[in-house]
């Protein structure tokens, strides 16, 4: 009596859990081989360790090898290759012929059964696969030829596969491995079929091939000169592979659960979706949602990319950043109008507990080491002029006419450094932010909000500490005298640019100081023009978005003409302050962040033919050279037309201004400046990197909301547009006057400076797409 097939012997003892490692369909109980033999009670690796001797397996292997050797010898004498030897020998591609049943590699993930139909050219073959599809395959695609099958009908492949399914019990792999691993014996497909099923007929041989070729745990394929062999892996290798399989299954289970969460959230209405915080409670959920977030902004590591890709695939999304964003919006993790740049550039949105604690200490204890040298200027009428939603007010203006007729102006700057000390926690935080960031949806202040807006900012009707720069002007607008001093002021008016313009227009007698400021601004602008200054005033948009997390938030658009009287007044006083501080630095040999700008190689007169306003300013800006900085002495600022310039008027909003305050105030106290020129250069470089990011954030966010504004406008609405420049032929850069943004399109008529009418064709904020066309008025020709 021959040895029992292992399928029968394994039925009662091999690990049923092994099925999970291979993804095979469970066998129907009525069709599984009968359990004619059971293993003993000692188990290992799921129950396949037997106390029986291995003589049965050894005898089967010896007998099979003896038979194979005799067949090969006989075949060699006859010069024949029988089809039954194809399972033992390496696949001989030249032995393919019509009617053979074979397995071939369809693609990287699929192998199919097929019947050979006919040759296709010199090397390829036409086959009909299990799906009834006729196709051409290369010999290299053939992975197995089923032995003992001739003139097979392709319509019977399904029947063959159904019978094979009933024999595909992956637990026999574990059992066979235990038998063979201790002997370290390699085995052919035929030998495996004989041991497992008791014979090596066509069906059993195919099933043996199927199990071995798809096994990734117990056996590894090795090639010999004549045969494809399978060698049992070592126990440590099997243990490691099983561990990996378990880890993979656990990961797949976690993915399945996470996908269920996503689908549930996606199906909910917008107002009922789970809050963002709910996705961050569980660590595994948080890691997956953060992987999607990183994928959405193209800032993910390899593990996050793999995780996000699997999630998107499971959700039926394409593996793209835009798909990840869409999914995060669909589940409510992100609002519809989320600003991805905040995540992409890793912007500091909040403050650490250490910084907030330091800020609170400063609010409680406000030491002022300069109190003894502060000058009381609280009797002056003080105008603070800024945009209407400004939270950080750091400059204000005063003016008077001296008995000799000359004008004296004061530029009062909030004294932030009476609270912030060099190299302190708060100073380092400000340096690594570089600037306050002003977005349509929010302001991200350089300092914690309570500190910046209450303790530092100028406030109407309250005594405020400031550094006051006073300047007496010559009649031509040049500086006659200047003074820098610590002071106490009491702001009289907090004006918006609009309200300041109204006061200037009304020319009220009681606001004489405001008229003097306007006169000072006028003569300063004239003087700077004589020094070669260049007009760069443009029309600029400003947007304020309320309730930005709503799908349809309110958008308020303001278009500001930088040439309006109030803006020109403030701009001239800020430039005057910068020139006076640069002069102070030069007179005291003081290291400061001096800014300069070389004159353009193009003469100002080159654009004199262009109309005054945005068209000429745009041309002037287009030929500007790069700005320069020096930290030891002033450098000429050709664009402003002044001998030196230091930014000084925004120490709450700009870190470089804060550095200038540290240096100037040390001199006012009679101390040595805290920083050398080299120190200033290094810190300015660090701050400038963050300033560049802030500018990009502001620009991108402003453009997004401008496009969203245009998207909501009535289709066909026409806009006034000013031709700024022709790029090529009639392709022109236009300025949308009512919106304040630049666009490019083709115009059929007009020259630089002319006004045309355009209409918006498409506006897609998320894709940053805006297309406009010239709107030409239709005219009806009347025939007489």
WOBEL-V794481 format. One record per residue. RES is the residue in one letter. OMEGA is omega in degrees with one decimal (999 if undefined). Layout:
res:RES omega:OMEGA
res:RES omega:OMEGA
This chain:
res:X omega:-176.5
res:X omega:-179.8
res:X omega:177.3
res:X omega:174.7
res:X omega:-176.3
res:X omega:177.8
res:X omega:178.8
res:X omega:-178.9
res:X omega:-174.9
res:X omega:-170.7
res:X omega:-177.6
res:X omega:-172.8
res:X omega:-175.7
res:X omega:-174.4
res:X omega:175.4
res:X omega:179.0
res:X omega:-179.2
res:X omega:177.5
res:X omega:-176.3
res:X omega:-176.4
res:X omega:-172.7
res:X omega:177.3
res:X omega:178.7
res:X omega:174.1
res:X omega:177.4
res:X omega:-178.0
res:X omega:175.8
res:X omega:-171.0
res:X omega:-176.8
res:X omega:-176.2
res:X omega:178.7
res:X omega:178.3
res:X omega:-179.3
res:X omega:-179.6
res:X omega:-177.6
res:X omega:-176.2
res:X omega:178.8
res:X omega:176.7
res:X omega:175.7
res:X omega:-172.8
res:X omega:179.3
res:X omega:-174.1
res:X omega:176.4
res:X omega:-177.1
res:X omega:173.5
res:X omega:172.5
res:X omega:-176.1
res:X omega:179.2
res:X omega:-176.6
res:X omega:175.5
res:X omega:178.6
res:X omega:177.4
res:X omega:-178.4
res:X omega:-176.4
res:X omega:-179.7
res:X omega:179.6
res:X omega:-179.2
res:X omega:-178.2
res:X omega:178.1
res:X omega:-178.3
res:X omega:-179.3
res:X omega:-179.9
res:X omega:-178.9
res:X omega:-179.7
res:X omega:178.2
res:X omega:178.2
res:X omega:-177.0
res:X omega:-179.8
res:X omega:179.5
res:X omega:180.0
res:X omega:-179.3
res:X omega:-179.8
res:X omega:179.5
res:X omega:-179.3
res:X omega:-179.1
res:X omega:179.3
res:X omega:-178.1
res:X omega:-177.5
res:X omega:-176.4
res:X omega:173.1
res:X omega:179.8
res:X omega:-179.4
res:X omega:-179.7
res:X omega:178.4
res:X omega:-177.1
res:X omega:180.0
res:X omega:-178.5
res:X omega:-177.5
res:X omega:170.4
res:X omega:-176.2
res:X omega:177.6
res:X omega:-174.2
res:X omega:-179.1
res:X omega:-178.3
res:X omega:178.4
res:X omega:177.7
res:X omega:-177.3
res:X omega:176.0
res:X omega:178.1
res:X omega:174.4
res:X omega:-176.3
res:X omega:173.3
res:X omega:178.2
res:X omega:-179.1
res:X omega:-179.6
res:X omega:176.6
res:X omega:-174.8
res:X omega:-175.5
res:X omega:-172.7
res:X omega:167.4
res:X omega:-176.8
res:X omega:169.9
res:X omega:-179.3
res:X omega:176.6
res:X omega:-179.9
res:X omega:-178.9
res:X omega:-176.2
res:X omega:175.8
res:X omega:175.9
res:X omega:-174.7
res:X omega:-175.5
res:X omega:-172.1
res:X omega:-172.5
res:X omega:180.0
res:X omega:172.4
res:X omega:-179.7
res:X omega:172.2
res:X omega:-174.1
res:X omega:-175.1
res:X omega:176.6
res:X omega:179.6
res:X omega:-177.0
res:X omega:177.2
res:X omega:-178.8
res:X omega:178.9
res:X omega:178.5
res:X omega:175.3
res:X omega:177.7
res:X omega:-178.7
res:X omega:-179.7
res:X omega:-177.3
res:X omega:-179.8
res:X omega:-179.4
res:X omega:172.4
res:X omega:-177.5
res:X omega:-176.0
res:X omega:173.7
res:X omega:-178.0
res:X omega:177.1
res:X omega:176.6
res:X omega:-178.3
res:X omega:179.7
res:X omega:-176.3
res:X omega:179.7
res:X omega:-178.3
res:X omega:-179.1
res:X omega:179.9
res:X omega:179.0
res:X omega:178.5
res:X omega:-179.1
res:X omega:179.0
res:X omega:177.5
res:X omega:179.7
res:X omega:-178.5
res:X omega:-178.6
res:X omega:-179.5
res:X omega:-173.5
res:X omega:177.9
res:X omega:-175.4
res:X omega:179.9
res:X omega:-179.6
res:X omega:176.5
res:X omega:-179.8
res:X omega:-179.3
res:X omega:179.7
res:X omega:179.3
res:X omega:179.9
res:X omega:179.6
res:X omega:-170.9
res:X omega:-173.6
res:X omega:-179.1
res:X omega:176.3
res:X omega:-177.2
res:X omega:-177.5
res:X omega:171.2
res:X omega:-173.0
res:X omega:175.1
res:X omega:176.8
res:X omega:-178.8
res:X omega:179.2
res:X omega:178.9
res:X omega:179.0
res:X omega:-179.4
res:X omega:-179.3
res:X omega:-173.2
res:X omega:-173.0
res:X omega:179.6
res:X omega:174.8
res:X omega:-176.9
res:X omega:176.4
res:X omega:-172.0
res:X omega:-176.1
res:X omega:-177.6
res:X omega:179.0
res:X omega:177.8
res:X omega:179.6
res:X omega:177.4
res:X omega:176.3
res:X omega:-177.9
res:X omega:-178.5
res:X omega:-176.2
res:X omega:-175.5
res:X omega:-178.8
res:X omega:178.2
res:X omega:178.6
res:X omega:-176.9
res:X omega:-165.7
res:X omega:-175.4
res:X omega:176.0
res:X omega:-177.7
res:X omega:175.8
res:X omega:-176.8
res:X omega:170.4
res:X omega:-176.4
res:X omega:-174.3
res:X omega:-171.3
res:X omega:167.4
res:X omega:-174.9
res:X omega:175.8
res:X omega:-176.4
res:X omega:177.6
res:X omega:178.0
res:X omega:177.9
res:X omega:178.5
res:X omega:177.6
res:X omega:178.3
res:X omega:179.9
res:X omega:178.3
res:X omega:-179.1
res:X omega:-179.8
res:X omega:176.2
res:X omega:177.5
res:X omega:179.1
res:X omega:179.5
res:X omega:178.0
res:X omega:178.9
res:X omega:179.3
res:X omega:178.8
res:X omega:178.7
res:X omega:178.5
res:X omega:178.7
res:X omega:177.6
res:X omega:178.0
res:X omega:178.3
res:X omega:-179.8
res:X omega:179.9
res:X omega:179.8
res:X omega:177.9
res:X omega:176.5
res:X omega:176.6
res:X omega:-179.4
res:X omega:-178.1
res:X omega:178.5
res:X omega:179.7
res:X omega:-178.8
res:X omega:-176.9
res:X omega:-177.8
res:X omega:173.5
res:X omega:-173.3
res:X omega:-175.7
res:X omega:-176.8
res:X omega:-177.2
res:X omega:-178.7
res:X omega:179.5
res:X omega:-179.3
res:X omega:-176.7
res:X omega:-177.5
res:X omega:178.9
res:X omega:-172.9
res:X omega:-177.0
res:X omega:-179.9
res:X omega:-174.7
res:X omega:-176.7
res:X omega:176.1
res:X omega:-179.9
res:X omega:179.9
res:X omega:-178.7
res:X omega:-180.0
res:X omega:177.3
res:X omega:174.9
res:X omega:176.5
res:X omega:179.5
res:X omega:178.9
res:X omega:178.4
res:X omega:-177.9
res:X omega:-178.2
res:X omega:178.9
res:X omega:-179.7
res:X omega:-175.6
res:X omega:172.9
res:X omega:-174.8
res:X omega:-179.1
res:X omega:178.0
res:X omega:179.0
res:X omega:179.2
res:X omega:-179.0
res:X omega:-179.6
res:X omega:178.9
res:X omega:178.2
res:X omega:179.9
res:X omega:-179.1
res:X omega:179.0
res:X omega:-179.9
res:X omega:179.7
res:X omega:-179.9
res:X omega:178.6
res:X omega:172.5
res:X omega:-178.4
res:X omega:179.0
res:X omega:179.2
res:X omega:179.7
res:X omega:177.4
res:X omega:177.4
res:X omega:178.0
res:X omega:-179.8
res:X omega:179.8
res:X omega:-179.8
res:X omega:175.7
res:X omega:-178.2
res:X omega:-178.9
res:X omega:176.9
res:X omega:179.2
res:X omega:175.5
res:X omega:169.2
res:X omega:-176.9
res:X omega:-174.7
res:X omega:-179.1
res:X omega:177.4
res:X omega:-176.5
res:X omega:-179.2
res:X omega:178.6
res:X omega:178.3
res:X omega:-178.1
res:X omega:-178.0
res:X omega:175.9
res:X omega:-176.7
res:X omega:177.4
res:X omega:-178.6
res:X omega:-178.4
res:X omega:-179.1
res:X omega:176.8
res:X omega:177.8
res:X omega:179.9
res:X omega:-179.7
res:X omega:179.9
res:X omega:178.1
res:X omega:178.3
res:X omega:178.8
res:X omega:179.7
res:X omega:177.6
res:X omega:179.4
res:X omega:179.1
res:X omega:179.8
res:X omega:-177.2
res:X omega:-176.1
res:X omega:-179.9
res:X omega:178.4
res:X omega:-178.2
res:X omega:-178.3
res:X omega:-174.6
res:X omega:-176.0
res:X omega:-178.3
res:X omega:179.0
res:X omega:177.5
res:X omega:-179.0
res:X omega:177.4
res:X omega:-175.7
res:X omega:178.6
res:X omega:-179.4
res:X omega:170.2
res:X omega:-172.2
res:X omega:178.1
res:X omega:171.1
res:X omega:-175.2
res:X omega:-179.0
res:X omega:176.3
res:X omega:-170.7
res:X omega:-177.3
res:X omega:-178.2
res:X omega:178.3
res:X omega:-178.0
res:X omega:-179.4
res:X omega:-174.1
res:X omega:174.8
res:X omega:179.4
res:X omega:-171.0
res:X omega:171.7
res:X omega:178.1
res:X omega:174.0
res:X omega:175.7
res:X omega:-178.6
res:X omega:179.3
res:X omega:-179.4
res:X omega:176.9
res:X omega:179.4
res:X omega:-178.8
res:X omega:172.5
res:X omega:178.8
res:X omega:173.9
res:X omega:169.4
res:X omega:-178.5
res:X omega:-178.3
res:X omega:180.0
res:X omega:-175.4
res:X omega:-179.2
res:X omega:-174.7
res:X omega:170.9
res:X omega:176.6
res:X omega:-174.7
res:X omega:-179.7
res:X omega:177.8
res:X omega:175.1
res:X omega:177.1
res:X omega:177.6
res:X omega:-177.5
res:X omega:178.5
res:X omega:180.0
res:X omega:178.0
res:X omega:179.7
res:X omega:-179.5
res:X omega:-177.4
res:X omega:169.5
res:X omega:174.8
res:X omega:-175.0
res:X omega:166.1
res:X omega:-179.2
res:X omega:-177.6
res:X omega:179.9
res:X omega:177.0
res:X omega:-175.1
res:X omega:-174.9
res:X omega:171.7
res:X omega:176.5
res:X omega:-172.5
res:X omega:178.6
res:X omega:176.3
res:X omega:175.1
res:X omega:-168.1
res:X omega:-177.3
res:X omega:179.9
res:X omega:-176.0
res:X omega:-169.4
res:X omega:179.3
res:X omega:-174.6
res:X omega:-174.6
res:X omega:-170.7
res:X omega:172.1
res:X omega:-177.1
res:X omega:-176.7
res:X omega:175.0
res:X omega:-179.7
res:X omega:175.8
res:X omega:-175.3
res:X omega:176.5
res:X omega:-178.5
res:X omega:167.0
res:X omega:-175.2
res:X omega:176.0
res:X omega:179.7
res:X omega:-177.1
res:X omega:170.5
res:X omega:-175.6
res:X omega:165.0
res:X omega:178.6
res:X omega:-179.5
res:X omega:178.0
res:X omega:177.7
res:X omega:-177.6
res:X omega:174.8
res:X omega:179.5
res:X omega:174.4
res:X omega:176.1
res:X omega:172.9
res:X omega:-178.1
res:X omega:171.3
res:X omega:-172.2
res:X omega:169.7
res:X omega:178.2
res:X omega:177.9
res:X omega:-176.1
res:X omega:-177.9
res:X omega:-177.3
res:X omega:168.6
res:X omega:-171.2
res:X omega:166.1
res:X omega:177.1
res:X omega:-179.6
res:X omega:-179.3
res:X omega:176.3
res:X omega:177.0
res:X omega:179.0
res:X omega:178.8
res:X omega:178.3
res:X omega:-179.2
res:X omega:-178.3
res:X omega:176.1
res:X omega:-176.4
res:X omega:-178.7
res:X omega:-177.3
res:X omega:177.2
res:X omega:-179.2
res:X omega:-177.7
res:X omega:178.7
res:X omega:177.4
res:X omega:178.2
res:X omega:176.7
res:X omega:179.0
res:X omega:177.9
res:X omega:178.6
res:X omega:179.0
res:X omega:-178.6
res:X omega:-177.9
res:X omega:175.7
res:X omega:-179.9
res:X omega:178.1
res:X omega:-180.0
res:X omega:-179.1
res:X omega:177.5
res:X omega:177.6
res:X omega:179.3
res:X omega:175.9
res:X omega:-179.9
res:X omega:-178.0
res:X omega:179.7
res:X omega:179.2
res:X omega:-178.0
res:X omega:-179.7
res:X omega:170.2
res:X omega:-175.4
res:X omega:177.4
res:X omega:172.7
res:X omega:-176.2
res:X omega:173.3
res:X omega:-178.6
res:X omega:175.7
res:X omega:-177.2
res:X omega:-174.1
res:X omega:179.5
res:X omega:176.1
res:X omega:176.8
res:X omega:180.0
res:X omega:-177.6
res:X omega:177.0
res:X omega:179.5
res:X omega:176.7
res:X omega:-177.8
res:X omega:175.2
res:X omega:176.9
res:X omega:-173.0
res:X omega:175.0
res:X omega:-177.3
res:X omega:178.2
res:X omega:-179.7
res:X omega:-170.9
res:X omega:-177.1
res:X omega:179.4
res:X omega:177.3
res:X omega:179.0
res:X omega:-178.5
res:X omega:-179.5
res:X omega:-179.6
res:X omega:179.8
res:X omega:177.2
res:X omega:177.5
res:X omega:178.4
res:X omega:178.4
res:X omega:180.0
res:X omega:178.1
res:X omega:-179.4
res:X omega:179.4
res:X omega:176.7
res:X omega:177.2
res:X omega:176.7
res:X omega:179.1
res:X omega:179.6
res:X omega:-178.6
res:X omega:-177.8
res:X omega:179.9
res:X omega:-170.3
res:X omega:173.6
res:X omega:179.1
res:X omega:174.0
res:X omega:-178.5
res:X omega:179.0
res:X omega:177.2
res:X omega:179.7
res:X omega:-179.5
res:X omega:177.4
res:X omega:177.2
res:X omega:175.8
res:X omega:178.6
res:X omega:-179.4
res:X omega:178.8
res:X omega:-178.1
res:X omega:-178.9
res:X omega:-178.5
res:X omega:-177.6
res:X omega:179.4
res:X omega:-179.8
res:X omega:178.9
res:X omega:178.4
res:X omega:-179.4
res:X omega:-174.5
res:X omega:-177.8
res:X omega:179.7
res:X omega:178.6
res:X omega:179.1
res:X omega:178.3
res:X omega:178.7
res:X omega:-178.9
res:X omega:-175.0
res:X omega:-177.8
res:X omega:180.0
res:X omega:175.0
res:X omega:-177.3
res:X omega:177.9
res:X omega:179.9
res:X omega:174.5
res:X omega:175.1
res:X omega:-176.1
res:X omega:179.6
res:X omega:-176.5
res:X omega:178.9
res:X omega:173.8
res:X omega:-177.2
res:X omega:176.6
res:X omega:-174.3
res:X omega:-178.7
res:X omega:179.4
res:X omega:179.4
res:X omega:179.8
res:X omega:-174.9
res:X omega:179.1
res:X omega:-175.4
res:X omega:174.6
res:X omega:175.0
res:X omega:-171.1
res:X omega:-166.1
res:X omega:-177.9
res:X omega:-178.5
res:X omega:176.8
res:X omega:-172.9
res:X omega:-174.9
res:X omega:-176.9
res:X omega:-179.5
res:X omega:174.4
res:X omega:178.8
res:X omega:176.8
res:X omega:179.1
res:X omega:178.0
res:X omega:177.5
res:X omega:-174.9
res:X omega:-176.4
res:X omega:-176.2
res:X omega:175.8
res:X omega:178.5
res:X omega:179.3
res:X omega:178.2
res:X omega:-176.1
res:X omega:179.8
res:X omega:172.9
res:X omega:179.2
res:X omega:-176.5
res:X omega:-173.9
res:X omega:172.7
res:X omega:177.4
res:X omega:178.8
res:X omega:176.9
res:X omega:-178.7
res:X omega:-178.8
res:X omega:-179.5
res:X omega:-178.9
res:X omega:176.9
res:X omega:178.6
res:X omega:179.5
res:X omega:-179.2
res:X omega:-176.5
res:X omega:177.2
res:X omega:179.3
res:X omega:177.1
res:X omega:178.4
res:X omega:177.6
res:X omega:179.9
res:X omega:178.7
res:X omega:178.9
res:X omega:177.2
res:X omega:-179.2
res:X omega:-177.5
res:X omega:-178.8
res:X omega:-178.6
res:X omega:178.2
res:X omega:-179.9
res:X omega:179.2
res:X omega:-176.1
res:X omega:172.5
res:X omega:177.7
res:X omega:177.2
res:X omega:176.3
res:X omega:-179.6
res:X omega:179.5
res:X omega:-176.4
res:X omega:-176.2
res:X omega:179.4
res:X omega:179.4
res:X omega:-180.0
res:X omega:178.7
res:X omega:-179.4
res:X omega:-178.0
res:X omega:172.4
res:X omega:-179.7
res:X omega:-179.4
res:X omega:178.4
res:X omega:-179.3
res:X omega:-173.8
res:X omega:171.6
res:X omega:-178.3
res:X omega:179.4
res:X omega:-177.2
res:X omega:-178.8
res:X omega:174.6
res:X omega:-170.4
res:X omega:168.8
res:X omega:-177.5
res:X omega:172.2
res:X omega:175.3
res:X omega:-170.3
res:X omega:-177.3
res:X omega:-177.8
res:X omega:178.3
res:X omega:179.8
res:X omega:-178.1
res:X omega:178.4
res:X omega:178.7
res:X omega:176.1
res:X omega:178.8
res:X omega:175.2
res:X omega:-175.4
res:X omega:-178.6
res:X omega:178.5
res:X omega:178.6
res:X omega:-179.8
res:X omega:-178.0
res:X omega:179.1
res:X omega:178.9
res:X omega:176.3
res:X omega:178.6
res:X omega:-179.9
res:X omega:175.3
res:X omega:179.0
res:X omega:176.9
res:X omega:178.7
res:X omega:175.0
res:X omega:179.3
res:X omega:-175.2
res:X omega:-174.6
res:X omega:179.1
res:X omega:-179.5
res:X omega:-179.6
res:X omega:174.2
res:X omega:175.4
res:X omega:178.7
res:X omega:176.3
res:X omega:176.6
res:X omega:178.7
res:X omega:-178.0
res:X omega:-179.8
res:X omega:176.6
res:X omega:177.2
res:X omega:-179.8
res:X omega:176.9
res:X omega:-178.9
res:X omega:179.6
res:X omega:177.9
res:X omega:999
